[in-house]
Amino acid sequence: MTRPEAPVITVDGPSGAGKGTLCEALATRLGWHFLDSGALYRVLALDGQQAGVALDDAETLAARARSLALRFAPGGAVWLGDQDVSLAIRTDAAGQAASQVAALLPVREALLARQRDFAQAPGLVADGRDMGTVVFPEAPLKIFLSASAPARAERRYKQLKEKGLDANLRALLDSIQARDERDQARSASPLRPADDALVIDSTALAIDDVFGAVWRAALQRGLCAEG
Ligand code: C5P
């Protein structure tokens, strides 16, 4: 594998652990790029569904992944061709569909190079499930952020409500548990901490505390300056 062009901080963990918030804060503070790798799987699943492709048709989905017209616009909007899919990919059903296509090895391989291309100067903060184990194994700082399933369901519930989307706490907890199970049990890049990851359980931590712990680790590795 070729070395990434720039330093990478990887943040992996189950859905709803607070990875997105942490990554955005880190990328903003460092002035680095941000890769939301889950969005790739979400957009691919949506693209497949719109084209009538079964979510277990690995070869067709992998072929579509290679030419996926996905674009991250400045400001955070996500585009599929000429459609703004920013909201459509954030529903719980879209997350479930994403985790189905993400279990397919040909799909993961098809998205690998596209993810590595995000490692551009001055640096990249990469959010996902296999950023530290598979996509950027040479990253100088790897974080694995977890939290209990009920805490994650509650956070996701608040996020969806804030976006004006429908949400049901019990259904979200069931869905998070189903997604955890699928993400951890799959043979292709299962969700697990890298051997050299800093593991943080955010169940009882505020985002500022999580950020502080990661910032200290980044300082120790010379990835950022004091202040
Ligand atoms: O992070 P997010 O919830 O958007 O990811 C949606 C789904 O995509 C996850 O449940 C997981 O199955 C899959 N995923 C993955 N590898 C990544 C990022 C996401 O398998 N690096």
py3Dmol code that shows the C-alpha trace and the ligand (Angstrom):
import py3Dmol

protein = """\
ATOM      1  CA  MET A   1       0.000   0.000   0.000  1.00  0.00           C
ATOM      2  CA  THR A   2       1.260   3.493  -0.778  1.00  0.00           C
ATOM      3  CA  ARG A   3       1.764   5.838   2.132  1.00  0.00           C
ATOM      4  CA  PRO A   4      -0.890   8.495   2.604  1.00  0.00           C
ATOM      5  CA  GLU A   5       0.125  11.938   1.335  1.00  0.00           C
ATOM      6  CA  ALA A   6      -0.566  13.572   4.698  1.00  0.00           C
ATOM      7  CA  PRO A   7      -0.975  12.685   8.399  1.00  0.00           C
ATOM      8  CA  VAL A   8      -4.263  11.017   9.286  1.00  0.00           C
ATOM      9  CA  ILE A   9      -6.166  10.795  12.567  1.00  0.00           C
ATOM     10  CA  THR A  10      -8.597   7.881  12.442  1.00  0.00           C
ATOM     11  CA  VAL A  11     -11.764   7.769  14.538  1.00  0.00           C
ATOM     12  CA  ASP A  12     -13.624   4.460  14.532  1.00  0.00           C
ATOM     13  CA  GLY A  13     -16.444   3.082  16.633  1.00  0.00           C
ATOM     14  CA  PRO A  14     -20.098   2.068  16.600  1.00  0.00           C
ATOM     15  CA  SER A  15     -22.867   4.351  15.369  1.00  0.00           C
ATOM     16  CA  GLY A  16     -23.906   7.130  17.703  1.00  0.00           C
ATOM     17  CA  ALA A  17     -20.725   7.147  19.821  1.00  0.00           C
ATOM     18  CA  GLY A  18     -20.079  10.800  18.941  1.00  0.00           C
ATOM     19  CA  LYS A  19     -17.491  10.240  16.200  1.00  0.00           C
ATOM     20  CA  GLY A  20     -19.000  12.788  13.814  1.00  0.00           C
ATOM     21  CA  THR A  21     -19.039  15.595  16.389  1.00  0.00           C
ATOM     22  CA  LEU A  22     -15.506  14.782  17.524  1.00  0.00           C
ATOM     23  CA  CYS A  23     -14.171  14.595  13.960  1.00  0.00           C
ATOM     24  CA  GLU A  24     -15.730  17.858  12.884  1.00  0.00           C
ATOM     25  CA  ALA A  25     -14.311  19.628  15.950  1.00  0.00           C
ATOM     26  CA  LEU A  26     -10.868  18.137  15.326  1.00  0.00           C
ATOM     27  CA  ALA A  27     -10.837  18.918  11.608  1.00  0.00           C
ATOM     28  CA  THR A  28     -11.951  22.506  12.272  1.00  0.00           C
ATOM     29  CA  ARG A  29      -9.383  23.101  15.014  1.00  0.00           C
ATOM     30  CA  LEU A  30      -6.540  21.538  13.009  1.00  0.00           C
ATOM     31  CA  GLY A  31      -7.621  23.021   9.663  1.00  0.00           C
ATOM     32  CA  TRP A  32      -7.533  19.486   8.213  1.00  0.00           C
ATOM     33  CA  HIS A  33      -9.801  17.692   5.744  1.00  0.00           C
ATOM     34  CA  PHE A  34     -12.613  15.462   6.995  1.00  0.00           C
ATOM     35  CA  LEU A  35     -13.714  12.113   5.576  1.00  0.00           C
ATOM     36  CA  ASP A  36     -17.153  10.844   6.603  1.00  0.00           C
ATOM     37  CA  SER A  37     -16.674   7.311   5.261  1.00  0.00           C
ATOM     38  CA  GLY A  38     -20.124   6.192   6.428  1.00  0.00           C
ATOM     39  CA  ALA A  39     -21.617   8.669   3.943  1.00  0.00           C
ATOM     40  CA  LEU A  40     -19.990   6.709   1.102  1.00  0.00           C
ATOM     41  CA  TYR A  41     -21.805   3.524   2.148  1.00  0.00           C
ATOM     42  CA  ARG A  42     -25.028   5.441   2.745  1.00  0.00           C
ATOM     43  CA  VAL A  43     -24.907   7.085  -0.698  1.00  0.00           C
ATOM     44  CA  LEU A  44     -24.012   3.815  -2.405  1.00  0.00           C
ATOM     45  CA  ALA A  45     -26.984   2.043  -0.771  1.00  0.00           C
ATOM     46  CA  LEU A  46     -29.310   4.860  -1.835  1.00  0.00           C
ATOM     47  CA  ASP A  47     -27.912   4.812  -5.359  1.00  0.00           C
ATOM     48  CA  GLY A  48     -28.455   1.032  -5.522  1.00  0.00           C
ATOM     49  CA  GLN A  49     -32.003   1.297  -4.198  1.00  0.00           C
ATOM     50  CA  GLN A  50     -32.869   4.026  -6.703  1.00  0.00           C
ATOM     51  CA  ALA A  51     -31.541   1.807  -9.509  1.00  0.00           C
ATOM     52  CA  GLY A  52     -33.477  -1.234  -8.241  1.00  0.00           C
ATOM     53  CA  VAL A  53     -30.332  -3.186  -7.292  1.00  0.00           C
ATOM     54  CA  ALA A  54     -30.668  -5.747  -4.471  1.00  0.00           C
ATOM     55  CA  LEU A  55     -28.616  -4.745  -1.422  1.00  0.00           C
ATOM     56  CA  ASP A  56     -26.814  -8.095  -1.464  1.00  0.00           C
ATOM     57  CA  ASP A  57     -25.797  -7.941  -5.140  1.00  0.00           C
ATOM     58  CA  ALA A  58     -22.095  -7.497  -4.405  1.00  0.00           C
ATOM     59  CA  GLU A  59     -20.724  -7.307  -7.941  1.00  0.00           C
ATOM     60  CA  THR A  60     -23.289  -4.834  -9.288  1.00  0.00           C
ATOM     61  CA  LEU A  61     -22.914  -2.626  -6.208  1.00  0.00           C
ATOM     62  CA  ALA A  62     -19.112  -2.761  -6.404  1.00  0.00           C
ATOM     63  CA  ALA A  63     -19.253  -1.698 -10.066  1.00  0.00           C
ATOM     64  CA  ARG A  64     -21.571   1.176  -9.170  1.00  0.00           C
ATOM     65  CA  ALA A  65     -19.245   2.117  -6.265  1.00  0.00           C
ATOM     66  CA  ARG A  66     -16.333   2.560  -8.666  1.00  0.00           C
ATOM     67  CA  SER A  67     -18.199   5.177 -10.693  1.00  0.00           C
ATOM     68  CA  LEU A  68     -20.395   6.628  -7.929  1.00  0.00           C
ATOM     69  CA  ALA A  69     -21.111  10.315  -8.666  1.00  0.00           C
ATOM     70  CA  LEU A  70     -20.684  11.317  -5.024  1.00  0.00           C
ATOM     71  CA  ARG A  71     -19.609  14.807  -4.064  1.00  0.00           C
ATOM     72  CA  PHE A  72     -19.078  16.414  -0.645  1.00  0.00           C
ATOM     73  CA  ALA A  73     -19.884  20.092  -1.109  1.00  0.00           C
ATOM     74  CA  PRO A  74     -18.280  22.800   1.037  1.00  0.00           C
ATOM     75  CA  GLY A  75     -20.594  23.380   4.008  1.00  0.00           C
ATOM     76  CA  GLY A  76     -21.350  19.679   4.444  1.00  0.00           C
ATOM     77  CA  ALA A  77     -23.985  18.919   1.782  1.00  0.00           C
ATOM     78  CA  VAL A  78     -23.704  15.505   0.114  1.00  0.00           C
ATOM     79  CA  TRP A  79     -24.592  15.131  -3.565  1.00  0.00           C
ATOM     80  CA  LEU A  80     -25.342  12.062  -5.680  1.00  0.00           C
ATOM     81  CA  GLY A  81     -25.156  13.269  -9.269  1.00  0.00           C
ATOM     82  CA  ASP A  82     -27.478  16.271  -9.388  1.00  0.00           C
ATOM     83  CA  GLN A  83     -29.459  15.289  -6.255  1.00  0.00           C
ATOM     84  CA  ASP A  84     -28.786  16.796  -2.845  1.00  0.00           C
ATOM     85  CA  VAL A  85     -29.073  13.630  -0.703  1.00  0.00           C
ATOM     86  CA  SER A  86     -27.866  15.208   2.569  1.00  0.00           C
ATOM     87  CA  LEU A  87     -31.124  14.482   4.400  1.00  0.00           C
ATOM     88  CA  ALA A  88     -32.134  11.279   2.598  1.00  0.00           C
ATOM     89  CA  ILE A  89     -28.946   9.472   3.662  1.00  0.00           C
ATOM     90  CA  ARG A  90     -29.380  10.372   7.352  1.00  0.00           C
ATOM     91  CA  THR A  91     -32.549   8.404   8.069  1.00  0.00           C
ATOM     92  CA  ASP A  92     -32.310   5.278  10.173  1.00  0.00           C
ATOM     93  CA  ALA A  93     -33.428   3.139   7.221  1.00  0.00           C
ATOM     94  CA  ALA A  94     -30.550   4.584   5.170  1.00  0.00           C
ATOM     95  CA  GLY A  95     -28.141   3.564   7.960  1.00  0.00           C
ATOM     96  CA  GLN A  96     -29.471   0.015   7.927  1.00  0.00           C
ATOM     97  CA  ALA A  97     -29.187  -0.173   4.138  1.00  0.00           C
ATOM     98  CA  ALA A  98     -25.624   1.195   4.370  1.00  0.00           C
ATOM     99  CA  SER A  99     -24.623  -1.507   6.834  1.00  0.00           C
ATOM    100  CA  GLN A 100     -25.976  -4.167   4.457  1.00  0.00           C
ATOM    101  CA  VAL A 101     -23.884  -2.983   1.491  1.00  0.00           C
ATOM    102  CA  ALA A 102     -20.907  -2.388   3.811  1.00  0.00           C
ATOM    103  CA  ALA A 103     -20.814  -6.108   4.664  1.00  0.00           C
ATOM    104  CA  LEU A 104     -19.876  -6.953   1.052  1.00  0.00           C
ATOM    105  CA  LEU A 105     -16.124  -7.324   0.490  1.00  0.00           C
ATOM    106  CA  PRO A 106     -16.135  -6.281  -3.223  1.00  0.00           C
ATOM    107  CA  VAL A 107     -17.931  -3.074  -2.222  1.00  0.00           C
ATOM    108  CA  ARG A 108     -15.367  -2.295   0.484  1.00  0.00           C
ATOM    109  CA  GLU A 109     -12.509  -2.906  -1.927  1.00  0.00           C
ATOM    110  CA  ALA A 110     -14.130  -0.708  -4.564  1.00  0.00           C
ATOM    111  CA  LEU A 111     -14.322   2.203  -2.102  1.00  0.00           C
ATOM    112  CA  LEU A 112     -10.799   1.854  -0.717  1.00  0.00           C
ATOM    113  CA  ALA A 113      -8.840   4.006  -3.173  1.00  0.00           C
ATOM    114  CA  ARG A 114     -11.506   6.705  -3.099  1.00  0.00           C
ATOM    115  CA  GLN A 115     -11.189   6.937   0.692  1.00  0.00           C
ATOM    116  CA  ARG A 116      -7.385   7.033   0.614  1.00  0.00           C
ATOM    117  CA  ASP A 117      -7.501   9.924  -1.861  1.00  0.00           C
ATOM    118  CA  PHE A 118      -8.864  12.102   0.948  1.00  0.00           C
ATOM    119  CA  ALA A 119      -5.486  12.015   2.734  1.00  0.00           C
ATOM    120  CA  GLN A 120      -4.275  15.371   1.410  1.00  0.00           C
ATOM    121  CA  ALA A 121      -2.127  18.060   3.046  1.00  0.00           C
ATOM    122  CA  PRO A 122      -2.223  19.435   5.645  1.00  0.00           C
ATOM    123  CA  GLY A 123      -3.950  16.332   7.078  1.00  0.00           C
ATOM    124  CA  LEU A 124      -7.102  14.258   7.352  1.00  0.00           C
ATOM    125  CA  VAL A 125      -9.501  13.303  10.115  1.00  0.00           C
ATOM    126  CA  ALA A 126     -11.215  10.069   9.019  1.00  0.00           C
ATOM    127  CA  ASP A 127     -14.476   8.873  10.602  1.00  0.00           C
ATOM    128  CA  GLY A 128     -15.665   5.286  10.178  1.00  0.00           C
ATOM    129  CA  ARG A 129     -15.436   1.675  11.280  1.00  0.00           C
ATOM    130  CA  ASP A 130     -12.199   0.463   9.660  1.00  0.00           C
ATOM    131  CA  MET A 131     -10.206   3.670   9.232  1.00  0.00           C
ATOM    132  CA  GLY A 132      -7.459   2.554  11.643  1.00  0.00           C
ATOM    133  CA  THR A 133      -7.548  -1.170  10.872  1.00  0.00           C
ATOM    134  CA  VAL A 134      -7.804  -1.225   7.060  1.00  0.00           C
ATOM    135  CA  VAL A 135      -7.966   2.114   5.244  1.00  0.00           C
ATOM    136  CA  PHE A 136      -5.198   4.037   7.054  1.00  0.00           C
ATOM    137  CA  PRO A 137      -3.250   1.416   9.052  1.00  0.00           C
ATOM    138  CA  GLU A 138      -0.217   3.729   9.213  1.00  0.00           C
ATOM    139  CA  ALA A 139      -2.102   6.634  10.812  1.00  0.00           C
ATOM    140  CA  PRO A 140      -0.057   8.187  13.653  1.00  0.00           C
ATOM    141  CA  LEU A 141      -3.141   8.558  15.877  1.00  0.00           C
ATOM    142  CA  LYS A 142      -6.031   6.100  16.018  1.00  0.00           C
ATOM    143  CA  ILE A 143      -9.058   6.602  18.222  1.00  0.00           C
ATOM    144  CA  PHE A 144     -11.748   4.032  18.979  1.00  0.00           C
ATOM    145  CA  LEU A 145     -14.760   5.807  20.446  1.00  0.00           C
ATOM    146  CA  SER A 146     -17.489   3.710  22.012  1.00  0.00           C
ATOM    147  CA  ALA A 147     -20.490   4.267  24.314  1.00  0.00           C
ATOM    148  CA  SER A 148     -23.246   2.050  25.697  1.00  0.00           C
ATOM    149  CA  ALA A 149     -26.054   1.228  23.261  1.00  0.00           C
ATOM    150  CA  PRO A 150     -28.755   3.093  25.278  1.00  0.00           C
ATOM    151  CA  ALA A 151     -26.585   6.233  25.440  1.00  0.00           C
ATOM    152  CA  ARG A 152     -26.014   6.085  21.688  1.00  0.00           C
ATOM    153  CA  ALA A 153     -29.725   5.546  20.962  1.00  0.00           C
ATOM    154  CA  GLU A 154     -30.573   8.600  23.040  1.00  0.00           C
ATOM    155  CA  ARG A 155     -28.011  10.777  21.237  1.00  0.00           C
ATOM    156  CA  ARG A 156     -29.238   9.617  17.826  1.00  0.00           C
ATOM    157  CA  TYR A 157     -32.828  10.348  18.918  1.00  0.00           C
ATOM    158  CA  LYS A 158     -31.902  13.940  19.787  1.00  0.00           C
ATOM    159  CA  GLN A 159     -29.979  14.415  16.524  1.00  0.00           C
ATOM    160  CA  LEU A 160     -32.886  13.186  14.409  1.00  0.00           C
ATOM    161  CA  LYS A 161     -35.367  15.369  16.291  1.00  0.00           C
ATOM    162  CA  GLU A 162     -33.128  18.410  15.855  1.00  0.00           C
ATOM    163  CA  LYS A 163     -33.118  17.767  12.110  1.00  0.00           C
ATOM    164  CA  GLY A 164     -36.928  17.576  12.160  1.00  0.00           C
ATOM    165  CA  LEU A 165     -36.873  13.851  11.282  1.00  0.00           C
ATOM    166  CA  ASP A 166     -39.149  11.176  12.768  1.00  0.00           C
ATOM    167  CA  ALA A 167     -37.691   9.198  15.663  1.00  0.00           C
ATOM    168  CA  ASN A 168     -38.694   6.514  18.169  1.00  0.00           C
ATOM    169  CA  LEU A 169     -36.268   5.729  20.995  1.00  0.00           C
ATOM    170  CA  ARG A 170     -37.092   2.016  21.357  1.00  0.00           C
ATOM    171  CA  ALA A 171     -36.884   1.456  17.602  1.00  0.00           C
ATOM    172  CA  LEU A 172     -33.559   3.322  17.486  1.00  0.00           C
ATOM    173  CA  LEU A 173     -32.094   1.140  20.239  1.00  0.00           C
ATOM    174  CA  ASP A 174     -33.173  -2.024  18.379  1.00  0.00           C
ATOM    175  CA  SER A 175     -31.723  -0.626  15.180  1.00  0.00           C
ATOM    176  CA  ILE A 176     -28.388   0.330  16.810  1.00  0.00           C
ATOM    177  CA  GLN A 177     -28.100  -3.140  18.289  1.00  0.00           C
ATOM    178  CA  ALA A 178     -28.871  -4.758  14.926  1.00  0.00           C
ATOM    179  CA  ARG A 179     -26.296  -2.545  13.206  1.00  0.00           C
ATOM    180  CA  ASP A 180     -23.649  -3.230  15.910  1.00  0.00           C
ATOM    181  CA  GLU A 181     -24.240  -6.940  15.500  1.00  0.00           C
ATOM    182  CA  ARG A 182     -23.912  -6.768  11.694  1.00  0.00           C
ATOM    183  CA  ASP A 183     -20.865  -4.448  11.771  1.00  0.00           C
ATOM    184  CA  GLN A 184     -19.036  -6.584  14.356  1.00  0.00           C
ATOM    185  CA  ALA A 185     -19.936 -10.015  12.999  1.00  0.00           C
ATOM    186  CA  ARG A 186     -19.127  -9.460   9.308  1.00  0.00           C
ATOM    187  CA  SER A 187     -15.992 -11.091   7.941  1.00  0.00           C
ATOM    188  CA  ALA A 188     -15.016  -8.070   5.779  1.00  0.00           C
ATOM    189  CA  SER A 189     -13.343  -5.425   7.981  1.00  0.00           C
ATOM    190  CA  PRO A 190     -15.391  -6.086  11.135  1.00  0.00           C
ATOM    191  CA  LEU A 191     -15.754  -3.225  13.596  1.00  0.00           C
ATOM    192  CA  ARG A 192     -12.952  -3.549  16.148  1.00  0.00           C
ATOM    193  CA  PRO A 193     -10.292  -1.256  17.616  1.00  0.00           C
ATOM    194  CA  ALA A 194      -6.877  -1.261  15.918  1.00  0.00           C
ATOM    195  CA  ASP A 195      -4.225  -2.839  18.174  1.00  0.00           C
ATOM    196  CA  ASP A 196      -2.602   0.576  18.641  1.00  0.00           C
ATOM    197  CA  ALA A 197      -5.848   2.552  19.073  1.00  0.00           C
ATOM    198  CA  LEU A 198      -6.591   4.816  22.011  1.00  0.00           C
ATOM    199  CA  VAL A 199      -9.948   3.436  23.228  1.00  0.00           C
ATOM    200  CA  ILE A 200     -12.335   5.985  24.767  1.00  0.00           C
ATOM    201  CA  ASP A 201     -15.718   5.102  26.291  1.00  0.00           C
ATOM    202  CA  SER A 202     -17.830   8.246  25.955  1.00  0.00           C
ATOM    203  CA  THR A 203     -20.911   6.956  27.838  1.00  0.00           C
ATOM    204  CA  ALA A 204     -20.335   9.265  30.797  1.00  0.00           C
ATOM    205  CA  LEU A 205     -18.163  11.887  29.076  1.00  0.00           C
ATOM    206  CA  ALA A 206     -19.097  15.252  27.615  1.00  0.00           C
ATOM    207  CA  ILE A 207     -17.843  15.957  24.099  1.00  0.00           C
ATOM    208  CA  ASP A 208     -15.374  18.512  25.505  1.00  0.00           C
ATOM    209  CA  ASP A 209     -13.770  15.811  27.664  1.00  0.00           C
ATOM    210  CA  VAL A 210     -13.481  13.450  24.707  1.00  0.00           C
ATOM    211  CA  PHE A 211     -12.008  16.242  22.601  1.00  0.00           C
ATOM    212  CA  GLY A 212      -9.515  17.106  25.364  1.00  0.00           C
ATOM    213  CA  ALA A 213      -8.279  13.507  25.613  1.00  0.00           C
ATOM    214  CA  VAL A 214      -7.814  13.262  21.840  1.00  0.00           C
ATOM    215  CA  TRP A 215      -6.134  16.660  21.628  1.00  0.00           C
ATOM    216  CA  ARG A 216      -3.611  15.637  24.293  1.00  0.00           C
ATOM    217  CA  ALA A 217      -2.851  12.453  22.351  1.00  0.00           C
ATOM    218  CA  ALA A 218      -2.390  14.511  19.161  1.00  0.00           C
ATOM    219  CA  LEU A 219      -0.024  16.880  21.011  1.00  0.00           C
ATOM    220  CA  GLN A 220       2.034  13.958  22.300  1.00  0.00           C
ATOM    221  CA  ARG A 221       2.450  12.719  18.736  1.00  0.00           C
ATOM    222  CA  GLY A 222       3.451  16.126  17.422  1.00  0.00           C
ATOM    223  CA  LEU A 223       0.363  16.441  15.239  1.00  0.00           C
ATOM    224  CA  CYS A 224      -0.657  19.807  16.629  1.00  0.00           C
ATOM    225  CA  ALA A 225       0.773  22.658  18.668  1.00  0.00           C
ATOM    226  CA  GLU A 226      -0.166  23.779  22.179  1.00  0.00           C
ATOM    227  CA  GLY A 227      -2.815  26.506  22.452  1.00  0.00           C
TER     228      GLY A 227
END
"""
ligand_1 = """\
21
C5P
O -21.104 6.011 10.276
P -22.427 5.746 9.670
O -23.506 5.439 10.654
O -22.838 6.817 8.716
O -22.225 4.428 8.788
C -23.303 3.743 8.206
C -22.921 2.271 8.060
O -21.874 2.172 7.095
C -22.379 1.608 9.321
O -23.378 1.008 10.116
C -21.431 0.580 8.783
O -22.120 -0.625 8.482
C -20.970 1.142 7.471
N -19.606 1.678 7.543
C -18.563 0.795 7.397
N -17.295 1.257 7.364
C -17.024 2.548 7.496
C -18.072 3.484 7.678
C -19.369 3.005 7.720
O -18.783 -0.405 7.286
N -15.766 2.965 7.436
"""
view = py3Dmol.view(width=600, height=400)
view.addModel(protein, "pdb")
view.setStyle({"model": 0}, {"cartoon": {"style": "trace"}})
view.addModel(ligand_1, "xyz")
view.setStyle({"model": 1}, {"stick": {}})
view.zoomTo()
view.show()
